[in-house]
Amino acid sequence: MNFFRSKPTQPAKVVSDHVIPLRAWDTALAMKGTVLDATLVFQDILDVSTLREGLVKLYSTGNWRQLGARLRSDESGALEYHIPQSYDDVRPAFIFTNAQHEVPVESCPSAAAFLKTPNNPTILPSPATLNGLSRGENAPTKLEDWIYADHPQLFIHTATFLDATIVTVTFPHTLTDVMGIGIFMKAWSAMVQGNLGAVPALESFESDPLTQLGQKTPAKKYRYYDKVLNKSQLLMFVGRRLIDSFWYRQEERRTIFLSADSVRKLREQALQELSDSGQHGCAEFKRFVSESDVLLAWWGRMLYTVLSLPPSQRIMIHNALNLRTSLHDSFSAPENVYLGNCVCMSPIFVDGQQLETESLGSIAWRNRQSVAEQQTPEQVEAITALLKETMEKSGYLALVGEPGMAMFSSSNWHRAGLYGVDFSSASPSDRMSSIGKPTYVNGVLHSHLSFRNTFAVTGRDAGGNWWLNGVLRTDAWEGVERALKSLG
């Protein structure tokens, strides 16, 4: 082992680059510690040169050129964007690679499992199974791969087959969240179609609307302010998670397929349970308890069971809330789309016994209420104030709850609309169904952080089927398999 290995050095500064500090939210530990791959599988032959030309045109439009920014760390360790005045072959605006496979896509074992829609709810392999096909040879896996190289923000890799095309966007979480990548993909596809009117203007990287919101309402107005963990409570919470990881060392991320029929039945069950209870205002819940609410409730109840938690265990089910969809004026009619990280938590607090005894509909309704309560202008301002306050003090985003709680986290990629990305203009196919639209969306996180007991809803395909993936300790997946069989 070389204990005297020299520290890598950053590329020399280019004097003509425009330097912009990263927004505070984008520099949280969870963002700096994570790189994401968003992969779209098209069972169509797409013209790669058309896709690339669409990107060139997009990067030539307004602030979209800022996506070519290079990440740097200043003398104090703070992250900066260094944006070139122009791009060329030496300093490209994006990295675009292509791998050609002169075989049908089904002949690749790593892809075959995700190409055919199963008949029933089932567990499929890890999303990382696709890495060999979805990532270019030098695609980054950590933030340092950008800081110590002169790379633009986005790496796009295409893999072409005789009957399919796989498109992957690799990006650092410091740049944006999945909703932001959805915005980028829609702008890219609009440019490929030549529909310039559908390409939104991009908010400049210099703009920081969340920090501005955080100066309007005191953090103490946040409805969960009294539940914010202090430093000692946070250490206790982290310690419990470390003990769990030590006791159950093996964990796996797997893909879950839920048929349209099984999700429809779950939602009908939830609505019927709420109707029978006579609570919550029948007209209201029928409008607002979504399939996503029901999936979150189903996941929470299932985790409580498969992890064999005691009825007294306090649990926070934490759903990522996209502030772009809030009721705040700053987001209701934006002039420009915002590509930075723009999510916060929408938690519900229960104990194990409640998950065991309450109906699926009741738990789903709890989530819908939490989302509605946190979308008000005052709450959006208060939570941005809280997160700004904690980031300035510690570099961490605030965590609410109790130090002894179990935390089940979720994020909903469905709202990013990745299954709706339309590259039909790049498809010479004469098939009349799903031309140029993905049949499967894959998501991979590269991180040293633990994502145990989390799941992501990657979306609903054209057939109405839902795709999820989650990380659990290995022994728990047997329980998930039993739960899926019960959905039939």
N, C-alpha and C positions, 0 to 999 in steps of 0.2 A: 504494500500500500504506500502511495506517495503522499506523505504528510506535508510536503513542501510544494505541492502543485500550485502554480500561480493562479491568481484570480483572473477570470476573463476580463477583457477590456472592451469598452464600447467603441463602436466605430467613431472615427474622427467627426467632429461637428462640421456641418456644412453651413457656412455663414449665411447663405441665402435662404435657408429653411425658415419657415414661420413657426415659432415655438409657442405652444399653448399648454398650460398645465391641465392635467386631467381633473375632471369633476370629482368632488369628494366621494360621492356614492360609488363611482367607478373604481375607487382605490381601496374598498373594503377588503378584508382578508379573503372572504369567499370569492370575490371577483379576481383578485390577484392570483389566487391559488388554483384557478380552473381554466382549462381550455376546452372548447366544445367543437364537436363535429355534427353538423346537420346534413344528413344524407337523404337524397330523394332518388328512389328507384323508379325509372320509367320503363315500362315494358313496350317501348317504342325505340326506333333508331332516330336519334337526334343528331342534327348536323352540328358538330362541335365548333366549327368555324363561325357559324351563325350565333351560337351562344357567346363565344368570345367577342365577336364584334358588338353584340349588345352591351357587354360590359364596358368596352372601350367607349361607346357612345354615352353610357350612363356616367362614367367617370369624367366625361367632358361636359357634364351638365351641372352648373351651379356648385353648391357645396358638396355634391357627391364626390368630387375630387379629393376631399379631405380624408376619404377612406384609405388613401395611399400614405397616410401619416406613418412615420417611424416612431416606435416607442423608445424613450430614453429615460434614464434616471439622473436627476441633478445631483449636486454635491451633497445635499441633505438627504438624498434617497427618495425624494418625491418624483413621481412619474410625470413625464411630459410627452406631448406629441410634437414631433418635428416634421413639418409638412413641406415637401419639396415644392419649389416654384413650378417645376415642370417634370414630366416623367419621360424616361427613355428606356432603352434596353438594359442599361446599367442599373438604373433605379426605377424599376417598373411600378405602375400604380397598383398592380395586383399580381399574384403568382398564379399562373394558369398552367396546369399540366394535364396530359392525357395519356392513358394507357389503352392500347388496342388489344382486344382479345378476339381472335378469329374463331370463336366457338359460340354456341348458344349459351345464354346466361345460366340455364338450368344445369349445365354440365359442371358448374362451379359449386362444389358442396357447401361452401360458406354462404352462398346466396340462395341456394335452392329452398332452404327452410322458410324463407320469407316471401317466396314468389307465389305460392298457391294459398288461397284463402281456406283455412281449416273449416270443417263442418260444425265444430263445437268449440266452446271456450277451451283454451289450451295454453300450456306453457311452451315457449319456444326458446331457442338458445339466446345467449347474451348478445346485445347489440354490437359488442366489440368483435363478434365473429366476422363481421363485414370489413374489419379494418384493413385486411390485406387487399381488398378491392376498392375501398372507398378513400384511401389516403395515398397521397403522393409519397415518394421515397423520402423526401426531406421535410414532410409536414411537421410543424411544431407540436409539442406536447406540454410545454410549460412556458411561463411568461419570459423566462430568461432567453428563450429561443428567439424572441423579438428584440429584447433589450440589447443583447450582445451580437446582433446581426443587423443588417440594413434592410429588414423586411417590411413590406406594407402590412396593413392589418389583416387582409383576407387572403387565404390560400384556397383556390378552387381547383378541385381535381375531378376529372371526368374519366370514367371507365366505359369503353364502348365494346359492345358484343354484336353478334350477328343479328340479335333480335331485341336488344335492350341497351339502355344507357343509365349509368349511375353518376349522379352529380353530388359532390360533397363540398360544403363550405366549412372551412376550419377557421376559427376566430378566437381571440382571447376574450374572456368574460369582462375584462376591463373596458372593452369596446361597447358592448351592448348585451342585452338579454335575448332570449329566444323570440320575444315579440318584435324586437328590433330587427332581428335577422329575417323575420317574416316580412317586415316592411321593405327591407333590402331586396328580398326575393321577388316581391310583387313589382317593385320598381324595375328590377332587371327583366322580368318577364314582359312587362309593358313595353320596355325598350326593344326587346327582341321582336315584339309584335308590330313595332313602329307606331305604337299608340302613345305619342308624346304627351298628350293631354292627361293620361293616367299616371304619369311619372310625377310624384309629389316633390315639392321643394324640400330640401333637407335643412333642418336647424343647424346652424354653425356649431362646431365643437367649442367655440368660445362662449356660447350661450349656456347658462346654468339655471334653468327655471326651477329646479327642485330646491336649490339653495335660496332662491328668492321667495318661494312659498314658505320655507322654513323660518322666515323672518316676520310672518304675519300673525301667527297665533302661537301662544306659549305651548311648549311641549306638555305642560301639566294638564292641558285640555284633552290630551289623548285618552281615550276611554280605558286603556289598559296601563296607564302611566304608573299606577300603584303596583303593577306586577312586573315592572322592569327589574331584571336581576342585577344586583350590585356585583362588585368584583369578587367578593368571597362566595356569593351564591353561584356566580357563573363558574368559578373554579370547582365548586362542588358538583354542579351539573356536568361539566366536562369530565370530572373524575369518575362519575358513575358510568358515563359512556365508555371511558377507557377500560373500566373494570369489565363491562359487558363484552367489549372487544377482546379483552384478554381471556375471558372465560369461554366465549364462543369465537374462536379465532377465524374460522372459515366463514367467508361470506361470498355471495354471488349476486351479480346483476343478471336478471332474466327478462325476456320479453313475454308479455301476456296478450293473448288475443281474446277479445270478447265479441261474439257475434252480435249483429244488429238485433236479432230476436231476443237474445239473453238480456241485453241492456234495456230494450223496450219493456220486457217483463219486469225488470227491476224497478224501472221508473213507474210503471203502472202499479206495482205493489206499493211503492212509496206514496203515491198519490192516494191510493185507496186507504192506506193506513192513516194518513192525515185526515181524509174525509171522515173516516169512522171515528176518529178521536174527537171531532167537532171543535178542534182548536185551530188557532193561527189564522182564521179567516179563510174559508174555503176558496173564495174567488181569487184571493191573493196568491196562495201557494200553488194553485194550478197554473198560474201564469209564470211563476218565478222559480220553482224547483226544477232545475235543468237536469239533463242527463249527467253533466259534469258534477253537480251537487250529489247526485245519487251514487256516482262512482266513488267520490271521496268518502261518503258515508259507508259504502260497502267495503272499501279498502280499510278504513279505520276499524270497523267491527271485525273484519277478518284478521287483521294484525293482532288485535287484542287476543283473539282465540289461538292463533298459531304460535304466538310467543309465550303462551301460558302465563299471562300476567294475572296477578291477584285482583279480586273485585275492588279492593281499596286503592289500587294504583291510580294516581293522578296522571292524566294524559292530556297533552296538547296536540290537537290535530291542526297542523299549520299549512294553510293554503296560500300560495304565492298570488298576490293581488296586483294586477296590472293597473297602475295609476293612470295610464293613458285613457282608460275607460271610466274614470271617476266622473263625478258630477261637477268638478271644479271648472270654473270658467277658463282656466289656463289650458285645459285639454278638450273642452267641449267643441270649440271651433278653431283649432290651431291653424295658423297660416302655413307652418312648416311641420313636417313630421320629426319626431324626436327619436334619435337612435341610441342615446345613452341608456344605462340601466335605470329602469323606472318601475320597480316592483317593491312591495312591502309585504308583511305578513298579514294574513287574515285568520286569526286563531279562534278555535273553539276549545273550551276547557270542560272535560268530563272526567269521571272516574270509570274504572273498569266495569263496575256494576251497571252504570248507565248504558254503556255500550252493549252490555249483555241483555238488559231488560227493555231498553227503549226500542221503538220500532225504527226500521231503516228510514222511513219518511221523517220521523222526528229528528234524527241526526242530520239528514239532508237539509231539513228546514233550519236547523241551528247554523249550518254553514251559510245558507242564503241570507239569514238575518245578519250574520257577522259581516258579510260582504256589503250588504246594503248600508249598515251602520258606518262602515269605514269609507264609503264612497262620498260622503257628504263633504262640502267644501271645508268646514271647520276641521273635520277629522283628517282630511288630506293635508291641510296646513299643519296640524298638530303633530302628525306622525313624521312629516318631513323635518319639523323643528326638532323632534326627539332624535331622529337618526343623525341629523347634522350635529346636535349636541354631543352625542356619544362618539361619533366619528372623530370630532375634534379632540375629545378627551382621551380616547383609547385606540382609535383606529379600527374599532369594531362597530358593526351595526348593532343596535340595542336588541336584546333578546328578552321577551316577556315570558312569564310563567312562574314555575316553582322549581327550586333546585333539585327536588327529588322526582320530578315528572319524567315520564316517557314522552318523547316527541316523535310524532309521525308527520313527515313533511311531504308536500305534493306541489307539483307545478303543472300547469295546463298548457301544453304546447298547441292544443287544438285551436286556441284563439289566434295563434300566429298564422293560421290558414295555409300551412305548408302543403296539405293535400290539394289545395286549390291552385297551386302555382301552375301557370299555363304556358308551356313552351311549345304549343302546337305549331307555331310559325317556324319552328326549327325542325319539324317532323315531316318527312316526305311520305309518311305512312298513309294508306288509304283506308285504314280501319275506321269504323264509325263510332267506336266507343273508347272513351278515355284517351283520345289522341293527345299526346303531349302533356298529360297530367300524371303525377306519380301514383303508383299503385301501392307503394309502401314508403313510409318515412322512418328513418333510423336516427337515433340520437346517442352520442357517446360523449361522456365526460372524462377528461384526463385531469387527474387531481391527486394530491397527496392527502386531501381532506377526506373525512369519513362521510359517506352518504347513506349509511345504514338506516333502514326503516323509512326510506324516501321512495317516492314513485313519481313518474312523469306520464301524463297522458299525451302521447305524441300526436294523436289526432284520430279523426273519423274518416275512413276511406269512402270512396264513391258508392260502395254498397251499404253504407251505414254501419259498418263494423268498426269497433274501437280497438286501438292499439296502445298498450301501456308498457312501461318497463320499470322495474324496481330493484332495490338492493336490500337483501335480507341475509341474515346468517343462514348458512347452507341447510341446516336441519329444518328450518321453517318452511322451505319450499314444498316439502311433502304435504304440509297442511294446506298450502295454497292450492296444490293440485286437487286435494279432496274438495276444497270449496268450489273450484271450477267445475268439477264433475257434478256437484249438486245443482249448478245452474243449467246443466244439460243443454 
